[in-house]
Each structure stands twice: as structure tokens, then as C-alpha cells.
Amino acid sequence: MASDSQQLKNLNDRTQSMAEAIGNLLVDAFHLLALFAIGATIVWAAVFEFLSMVEGGSANIEDILLLFIYLELGAMVGIYFKTNHMPVRFLIYVAMTALTRLLFGFVSIEHDSDFRIVIVAGAILLLSLAVLVVRYGSNRFPSRDSSSAGKQAG
């Protein structure tokens, strides 16, 4: 009876180990598929935006900043694909670029000073300070497992 119990326990352990391995494989496959889908969507959107600029015969500063946003998003996907870490700084850079694009939109459309311009400029300043804090914190207090990944993304 003890041997039957031991065999059942061994079978249960092997089944659990196999289920865990299959689960990890499925999660990794979904992870890669999602990264490729996000990357392809970014490239698709950037190409169509570029083609609309070419078709229109000109590009303004807002269009160029939108291309920079696509570039930053692509860099984020690439870094995440290589290191499995998402640098928060890149999200802040995207937000700063988006706010800069919004700021140019306010200035080019309204041509006069408005409180919204001050608010957006203040938000960009706050995000700049956030990048400074994140950079200082990551250099002063590096995490043990991602210190080499942070230097690669640097």
C-alpha cells in the first residue's frame, strides 16, 4: 500500500510538473505572439502615417512628432523583446512627445497664449523631473536581477 501511495505521489508530481511546463510554454508563446502583433501594428500605423504625409506633399511638426512617437513605441517593444523589462522612462518619453505634439497643435491653431499651453508645458516639466527621478533611482538603487538589462537599455 505504501508503494502504491508513493507511485501515486510520483505520478501526481510528474503530472503537475508537465502541466507547469506546458503552461509556461503557452504563456511564452502568447507573449511572443502579442509582442509581434504590437510591433507589426506600430509599423503598420507608422507606414500609413508616412504615406499620408507623402500623399499630402508636406509634413508639419505634429506629423514628425507622431513618427517619433511610433519610433519610441517600436523601441519599447524591441527592448521588451530582448530583455523582458519595460523601462518606465520610455513610457515617459512617449508621453512627453505626445504632450509636445499637443502643445504645437495649440500654438499653431490658436496663435495666442492660453492657459492650456501653460498646463501642457508644466506637464512636460513634471515628466522631465520624473525621468530625472527614475534615472537617479535606477542608478543609485539598481535592482539585482535587472541591473545588466537596465544598462543595455540605458
SERO-4910 file (N, C-alpha, C, O; in steps of 0.05 Angstrom, whole numbers):
BEGIN
 pado doro    nc1    nc2    nc3   cac1   cac2   cac3    cc1    cc2    cc3    oc1    oc2    oc3
  Met    A     16    -24      0      0      0      0     17     25      0     11     45    -13
  Ala    A     39     24     15     57     47     16     69     52    -11     73     75    -19
  Ser    A     75     30    -25     87     33    -52     67     44    -71     74     60    -89
  Asp    A     41     37    -69     20     49    -86     17     78    -81     14     94    -99
  Ser    A     19     86    -55     16    114    -48     40    130    -59     37    152    -68
  Gln    A     64    118    -57     88    131    -67     86    134    -97     94    155   -108
  Gln    A     77    113   -111     74    115   -141     54    136   -149     58    151   -168
  Leu    A     32    137   -134     11    158   -139     23    186   -135     17    204   -151
  Lys    A     38    189   -114     51    215   -109     70    223   -131     71    246   -140
  Asn    A     86    203   -140    105    208   -162     91    216   -187     99    234   -202
  Leu    A     69    201   -193     53    207   -217     41    235   -215     41    250   -235
  Asn    A     31    242   -192     20    269   -187     41    290   -191     35    311   -204
  Asp    A     65    286   -180     86    305   -183     94    309   -213     99    331   -222
  Arg    A     96    286   -227    104    288   -256     82    302   -272     88    318   -290
  Thr    A     57    296   -266     35    309   -280     35    339   -274     30    355   -292
  Gln    A     39    346   -249     40    374   -242     63    388   -256     61    411   -265
  Ser    A     86    375   -257    110    387   -270    105    390   -300    113    411   -311
  Met    A     92    370   -312     87    372   -341     66    394   -346     69    409   -366
  Ala    A     46    396   -330     26    417   -334     38    445   -330     32    463   -345
  Glu    A     56    447   -311     70    473   -308     88    480   -332     88    503   -340
  Ala    A    101    460   -343    118    465   -366    101    473   -390    108    491   -405
  Ile    A     79    459   -394     61    466   -416     49    494   -412     47    510   -431
  Gly    A     41    500   -388     31    527   -382     52    549   -388     45    569   -399
  Asn    A     76    544   -379     98    563   -385    103    567   -414    107    589   -424
  Leu    A    102    544   -429    105    546   -458     83    562   -471     88    578   -489
  Leu    A     58    558   -463     36    573   -474     37    602   -467     31    619   -484
  Val    A     45    609   -443     48    637   -435     70    650   -452     67    672   -461
  Asp    A     93    636   -455    115    647   -471    106    651   -500    113    671   -513
  Ala    A     92    632   -511     83    634   -539     64    657   -542     66    672   -561
  Phe    A     45    660   -523     27    683   -525     42    709   -522     36    729   -536
  His    A     62    710   -504     79    734   -500     92    742   -526     91    765   -534
  Leu    A    104    723   -540    118    728   -565     98    737   -587    103    756   -602
  Leu    A     76    723   -588     55    730   -608     45    758   -604     41    773   -623
  Ala    A     40    765   -579     30    792   -572     51    813   -579     44    834   -590
  Leu    A     76    808   -573     97    827   -580     99    831   -610    102    854   -619
  Phe    A     98    809   -625     99    812   -654     74    827   -665     77    843   -683
  Ala    A     51    822   -653     27    836   -662     29    866   -656     22    883   -672
  Ile    A     38    873   -632     41    901   -625     62    914   -643     58    937   -653
  Gly    A     85    901   -647    105    912   -664     95    916   -693    101    936   -705
  Ala    A     81    896   -703     70    899   -730     50    921   -732     49    936   -752
  Thr    A     34    924   -711     14    946   -711     28    973   -711     19    992   -725
  Ile    A     49    976   -696     64   1001   -695     76   1007   -723     74   1030   -733
  Val    A     88    987   -735    100    991   -762     78    998   -782     82   1016   -798
  Trp    A     56    984   -781     34    989   -799     23   1017   -796     20   1031   -816
  Ala    A     19   1026   -772      9   1053   -767     29   1074   -776     22   1094   -788
  Ala    A     55   1069   -771     76   1089   -779     78   1090   -809     81   1112   -820
  Val    A     76   1068   -823     78   1068   -852     55   1083   -864     58   1099   -882
  Phe    A     31   1077   -854      7   1092   -865      8   1121   -859      0   1138   -876
  Glu    A     18   1129   -836     21   1157   -829     41   1170   -848     37   1192   -858
  Phe    A     64   1156   -853     84   1167   -871     73   1170   -899     78   1190   -913
  Leu    A     58   1149   -908     47   1150   -935     27   1173   -938     25   1185   -959
  Ser    A     12   1178   -917     -7   1201   -918      8   1227   -920     -2   1246   -932
  Met    A     31   1229   -907     47   1254   -909     58   1257   -937     58   1279   -948
  Val    A     67   1235   -949     78   1235   -976     55   1243   -996     59   1259  -1014
  Glu    A     32   1231   -992      9   1237  -1009      1   1266  -1007     -7   1278  -1026
  Gly    A      2   1277   -982     -5   1305   -978     16   1324   -989     10   1347   -992
  Gly    A     40   1314   -993     61   1331  -1004     75   1348   -984     93   1364   -991
  Ser    A     69   1345   -958     83   1360   -938     79   1346   -911     62   1329   -907
  Ala    A     95   1355   -892     93   1345   -865     97   1368   -846    116   1384   -850
  Asn    A     81   1371   -826     85   1392   -806     98   1380   -782    103   1355   -780
  Ile    A    104   1396   -763    118   1387   -739    103   1366   -723    114   1348   -711
  Glu    A     76   1368   -723     59   1349   -709     62   1321   -722     62   1301   -708
  Asp    A     63   1320   -749     67   1295   -763     94   1282   -756     95   1258   -751
  Ile    A    114   1298   -755    141   1288   -749    142   1278   -720    154   1257   -715
  Leu    A    129   1293   -702    129   1284   -674    113   1257   -671    120   1241   -654
  Leu    A     92   1254   -688     77   1229   -687     95   1206   -696     94   1184   -685
  Leu    A    112   1211   -716    131   1190   -725    151   1184   -702    159   1161   -699
  Phe    A    159   1204   -687    176   1199   -664    162   1182   -643    175   1165   -630
  Ile    A    136   1186   -639    121   1170   -620    121   1141   -630    125   1123   -613
  Tyr    A    117   1137   -655    118   1109   -666    146   1097   -662    149   1074   -655
  Leu    A    167   1113   -666    194   1104   -662    199   1095   -633    210   1074   -628
  Glu    A    190   1112   -614    193   1105   -586    178   1080   -579    188   1063   -564
  Leu    A    154   1077   -589    138   1053   -583    152   1028   -595    152   1007   -582
  Gly    A    163   1031   -619    178   1009   -630    202   1002   -614    209    978   -610
  Ala    A    216   1022   -604    240   1017   -587    231   1003   -561    245    985   -551
  Met    A    208   1011   -550    199    998   -526    193    968   -531    201    951   -515
  Val    A    181    962   -553    175    934   -559    201    919   -563    204    896   -553
  Gly    A    220    931   -577    246    917   -582    261    912   -556    272    891   -552
  Ile    A    261    932   -538    275    928   -513    261    907   -496    274    891   -483
  Tyr    A    235    908   -496    220    889   -480    224    861   -491    226    841   -476
  Phe    A    226    858   -518    230    832   -531    257    821   -523    260    797   -518
  Lys    A    278    838   -522    305    829   -516    310    824   -486    324    806   -479
  Thr    A    298    841   -469    305    840   -441    283    831   -422    288    825   -399
  Asn    A    258    829   -432    235    823   -415    231    844   -393    220    838   -372
  His    A    241    868   -397    238    890   -379    228    914   -394    237    920   -417
  Met    A    209    928   -382    198    952   -395    208    977   -380    199    983   -358
  Pro    A    227    991   -392    237   1015   -379    215   1036   -378    203   1044   -398
  Val    A    209   1045   -354    188   1065   -349    195   1091   -363    178   1106   -372
  Arg    A    221   1096   -366    230   1121   -379    218   1123   -407    211   1145   -416
  Phe    A    217   1101   -422    207   1102   -449    177   1110   -450    169   1125   -468
  Leu    A    162   1101   -431    134   1109   -429    132   1139   -424    115   1153   -435
  Ile    A    150   1149   -407    150   1178   -401    159   1193   -426    148   1215   -431
  Tyr    A    178   1183   -441    187   1197   -465    164   1198   -485    160   1219   -498
  Val    A    148   1177   -488    125   1177   -506    105   1198   -497     95   1213   -513
  Ala    A    100   1199   -471     81   1219   -460     92   1247   -465     76   1265   -472
  Met    A    118   1252   -462    129   1278   -466    126   1286   -496    120   1309   -502
  Thr    A    132   1267   -514    129   1273   -542    100   1278   -550     95   1296   -566
  Ala    A     82   1263   -538     53   1267   -544     45   1295   -534     29   1309   -547
  Leu    A     54   1303   -510     47   1329   -500     60   1351   -516     48   1372   -520
  Thr    A     84   1347   -526     97   1367   -543     81   1370   -569     78   1392   -579
  Arg    A     71   1348   -580     55   1348   -604     29   1364   -598     21   1380   -615
  Leu    A     17   1359   -575     -7   1374   -568     -1   1404   -565    -17   1421   -573
  Leu    A     22   1410   -553     30   1438   -549     33   1452   -576     24   1475   -579
  Phe    A     46   1439   -595     49   1451   -622     21   1455   -634     17   1474   -649
  Gly    A      3   1436   -630    -24   1439   -640    -38   1463   -629    -51   1478   -644
  Phe    A    -35   1468   -603    -47   1491   -590    -36   1517   -602    -51   1535   -608
  Val    A     -9   1518   -605      4   1542   -614     -3   1548   -643     -7   1570   -651
  Ser    A     -3   1527   -660     -7   1531   -688    -36   1537   -695    -42   1551   -715
  Ile    A    -54   1528   -679    -83   1533   -684    -92   1560   -673   -106   1575   -686
  Glu    A    -84   1566   -648    -95   1589   -634    -78   1614   -636    -88   1636   -634
  His    A    -52   1611   -639    -33   1633   -642    -33   1654   -619    -22   1675   -622
  Asp    A    -46   1648   -598    -45   1666   -575    -40   1650   -550    -45   1626   -549
  Ser    A    -31   1664   -529    -26   1650   -504    -52   1641   -491    -72   1656   -491
  Asp    A    -52   1618   -481    -75   1607   -469    -66   1591   -444    -43   1582   -443
  Phe    A    -83   1588   -425    -75   1574   -401    -69   1545   -406    -54   1532   -392
  Arg    A    -82   1533   -427    -76   1505   -434    -47   1502   -442    -35   1481   -437
  Ile    A    -35   1522   -455     -7   1520   -462     11   1518   -437     30   1503   -436
  Val    A      4   1534   -417     19   1533   -392     16   1506   -378     35   1496   -367
  Ile    A     -8   1496   -379    -13   1470   -366      3   1448   -380     15   1431   -367
  Val    A      2   1447   -406     17   1427   -421     47   1430   -417     61   1410   -413
  Ala    A     57   1454   -417     85   1459   -412     93   1450   -384    114   1438   -379
  Gly    A     75   1455   -365     80   1446   -337     80   1415   -335     96   1404   -321
  Ala    A     62   1403   -350     62   1373   -351     87   1362   -363     97   1342   -353
  Ile    A     98   1375   -383    123   1366   -395    146   1369   -375    163   1352   -373
  Leu    A    145   1391   -361    166   1396   -340    164   1374   -318    184   1364   -309
  Leu    A    140   1368   -309    136   1347   -289    146   1320   -299    159   1305   -284
  Leu    A    140   1313   -324    150   1288   -336    181   1288   -338    193   1267   -334
  Ser    A    192   1311   -344    222   1313   -345    234   1308   -317    254   1294   -315
  Leu    A    221   1319   -297    230   1314   -270    226   1284   -262    243   1273   -248
  Ala    A    205   1272   -272    201   1244   -267    223   1227   -279    232   1207   -267
  Val    A    231   1234   -304    253   1220   -316    279   1223   -300    294   1204   -296
  Leu    A    283   1247   -290    307   1252   -273    306   1234   -248    326   1222   -240
  Val    A    283   1233   -235    280   1216   -211    284   1187   -217    297   1173   -202
  Val    A    272   1178   -239    274   1149   -246    303   1143   -253    314   1122   -245
  Arg    A    317   1160   -268    345   1155   -275    362   1155   -249    380   1138   -246
  Tyr    A    358   1174   -232    373   1175   -207    368   1150   -190    387   1138   -180
  Gly    A    343   1143   -188    336   1119   -172    347   1094   -183    357   1077   -168
  Ser    A    347   1091   -210    357   1066   -222    388   1065   -220    399   1043   -219
  Asn    A    401   1088   -221    430   1088   -218    439   1085   -189    458   1071   -183
  Arg    A    424   1097   -171    431   1097   -142    423   1071   -129    437   1060   -112
  Phe    A    400   1060   -137    389   1035   -125    382   1015   -147    358   1009   -151
  Pro    A    402   1004   -160    396    984   -182    384    959   -170    392    950   -148
  Ser    A    366    947   -185    355    921   -176    376    899   -183    391    902   -202
  Arg    A    376    878   -167    396    857   -170    392    842   -196    412    837   -210
  Asp    A    367    836   -203    363    819   -227    363    834   -253    366    822   -274
  Ser    A    358    860   -253    356    875   -278    378    896   -281    375    913   -298
  Ser    A    399    895   -265    420    915   -268    434    914   -295    441    934   -306
  Ser    A    438    890   -305    451    887   -331    432    895   -353    440    906   -374
  Ala    A    406    888   -350    386    895   -371    382    925   -372    378    936   -394
  Gly    A    383    938   -349    380    967   -349    402    981   -363    398   1002   -376
  Lys    A    427    970   -360    450    982   -373    448    978   -403    457    995   -419
  Gln    A    436    955   -412    433    951   -441    413    970   -452    417    981   -474
  Ala    A    391    975   -437    370    993   -447    378   1022   -445    367   1038   -460
  Gly    A    397   1028   -427    407   1053   -420    404   1077   -434    414   1098   -425
***
